[in-house]
Amino acid sequence: MINASGTFDAIAARRVYGDALLADFPFSAFVSKTITPEPRAGNEPQRIWETPAGMINSIGLPNKGLEGFLVGDLPQLAELPVPLIVSVMATDREEFARLVTGVGERDEVAGIELNVSCPNVHSGLIVGEQPSETEALLEHLRPLTEKPLIVKLTPNVANPAEVAVAAERGGADAVSLINTLKASAIDPATGEPGIAAGHGGLSGPAVRPVAVAQLRAVAAAIQIRVIGMGGVSSGADAMEMIAAGATLVAVGTESFRDPRAGERIARELP
Ligand SMILES: Cc1cc2nc3c(=O)[nH]c(=O)nc-3n(C[C@H](O)[C@H](O)[C@H](O)COP(=O)(O)O)c2cc1C
């Protein structure tokens, strides 16, 4: 069991729980929140909205940028007792390359997850929605690091297996899925969208059947490994991901309710 990117702030958790967090860390590896080349403030509130069996978020990737991450966060994340995977996102290949090189040359980093749910500034297309863009990005990045490259797939496509095949062809070591499903909600008190950005991404138990269907399709189409996530909140849910083709399972939204969910789910698995 690992954490899904952006759903567990290990640095904040260390401030709250102290070294007890390290002695009894809830995950077998830690995935950072997605970082971008330059710092980002994230979106205006309201950034989250509770829905039946889930939540919509549009956080907008607030982060310190590559330099801020390397100087400010990496030394603290390196103290975690588990391997560190750093999630990165950029809007063109050169900037993605800068992130992969900057993060990949650090011994503290065990692997890199490529968050491809963003538009390419040149084409305007969302990289992870286009098999050809995904393959081209991987071909560009693959020679830059020996570290494992994980492609985080978006569920907002008709055929996620096509994108997974493209990632594999480009040289990815693994894919992870699912990211959040495009979603919106209207605040009944105002008649306006409940999320300030107008829409966001749905996560939590509500999305699990979608994740299971996409995992089955993706796992059947590729040879590389698959990390499964989307609404996992119990050992039985994790088992469902494994049966659908995952070799590693991540927990996201459930950690907001139970910060020890990763450890609990692993314990429930047998
Ligand atoms: C508040 C929040 C922030 C997230 N931030 C990121 C992120 O920075 N990068 C990323 O790749 N996915 C991000 N995600 C998506 C999760 O990693 C995961 O793919 C998704 O939530 C499905 O898993 P879950 O249902 O267990 O939460 C975020 C999800 C939530 C709820």
Ligand as a Chemical Component Dictionary entry (heavy atoms), coordinates in Angstrom:
data_LIG
# 
_chem_comp.id                   LIG 
_chem_comp.type                 NON-POLYMER 
_chem_comp.pdbx_formal_charge   0 
_chem_comp.three_letter_code    LIG 
# 
loop_
_chem_comp_atom.comp_id 
_chem_comp_atom.atom_id 
_chem_comp_atom.alt_atom_id 
_chem_comp_atom.type_symbol 
_chem_comp_atom.charge 
_chem_comp_atom.model_Cartn_x 
_chem_comp_atom.model_Cartn_y 
_chem_comp_atom.model_Cartn_z 
_chem_comp_atom.pdbx_ordinal 
LIG C1  C1  C 0 -7.192  16.550 -2.589 1  
LIG C2  C2  C 0 -6.574  15.742 -3.697 2  
LIG C3  C3  C 0 -5.365  16.160 -4.273 3  
LIG C4  C4  C 0 -4.778  15.429 -5.309 4  
LIG N1  N1  N 0 -3.583  15.857 -5.826 5  
LIG C5  C5  C 0 -2.986  15.120 -6.806 6  
LIG C6  C6  C 0 -1.707  15.490 -7.302 7  
LIG O1  O1  O 0 -1.080  16.463 -6.863 8  
LIG N2  N2  N 0 -1.169  14.721 -8.304 9  
LIG C7  C7  C 0 -1.803  13.601 -8.802 10 
LIG O2  O2  O 0 -1.262  12.937 -9.694 11 
LIG N3  N3  N 0 -3.007  13.217 -8.313 12 
LIG C8  C8  C 0 -3.602  13.946 -7.334 13 
LIG N4  N4  N 0 -4.807  13.525 -6.822 14 
LIG C9  C9  C 0 -5.440  12.287 -7.346 15 
LIG C10 C10 C 0 -5.126  11.089 -6.452 16 
LIG O3  O3  O 0 -3.714  10.846 -6.439 17 
LIG C11 C11 C 0 -5.843  9.799  -6.933 18 
LIG O4  O4  O 0 -5.416  9.493  -8.246 19 
LIG C12 C12 C 0 -7.359  9.935  -6.930 20 
LIG O5  O5  O 0 -7.802  10.737 -5.860 21 
LIG C13 C13 C 0 -8.071  8.573  -6.872 22 
LIG O6  O6  O 0 -7.771  7.876  -5.688 23 
LIG P1  P1  P 0 -8.716  7.932  -4.351 24 
LIG O7  O7  O 0 -10.118 7.715  -4.788 25 
LIG O8  O8  O 0 -8.188  6.867  -3.428 26 
LIG O9  O9  O 0 -8.535  9.315  -3.765 27 
LIG C14 C14 C 0 -5.414  14.250 -5.785 28 
LIG C15 C15 C 0 -6.621  13.833 -5.199 29 
LIG C16 C16 C 0 -7.203  14.554 -4.180 30 
LIG C17 C17 C 0 -8.494  14.047 -3.564 31 
# 
loop_
_chem_comp_bond.comp_id 
_chem_comp_bond.atom_id_1 
_chem_comp_bond.atom_id_2 
_chem_comp_bond.value_order 
_chem_comp_bond.pdbx_ordinal 
LIG C1  C2  SING 1  
LIG C2  C3  SING 2  
LIG C2  C16 DOUB 3  
LIG C3  C4  DOUB 4  
LIG C4  N1  SING 5  
LIG C4  C14 SING 6  
LIG N1  C5  DOUB 7  
LIG C5  C6  SING 8  
LIG C5  C8  SING 9  
LIG C6  O1  DOUB 10 
LIG C6  N2  SING 11 
LIG N2  C7  SING 12 
LIG C7  O2  DOUB 13 
LIG C7  N3  SING 14 
LIG N3  C8  DOUB 15 
LIG C8  N4  SING 16 
LIG N4  C9  SING 17 
LIG N4  C14 SING 18 
LIG C9  C10 SING 19 
LIG C10 O3  SING 20 
LIG C10 C11 SING 21 
LIG C11 O4  SING 22 
LIG C11 C12 SING 23 
LIG C12 O5  SING 24 
LIG C12 C13 SING 25 
LIG C13 O6  SING 26 
LIG O6  P1  SING 27 
LIG P1  O7  DOUB 28 
LIG P1  O8  SING 29 
LIG P1  O9  SING 30 
LIG C14 C15 DOUB 31 
LIG C15 C16 SING 32 
LIG C16 C17 SING 33 
# 
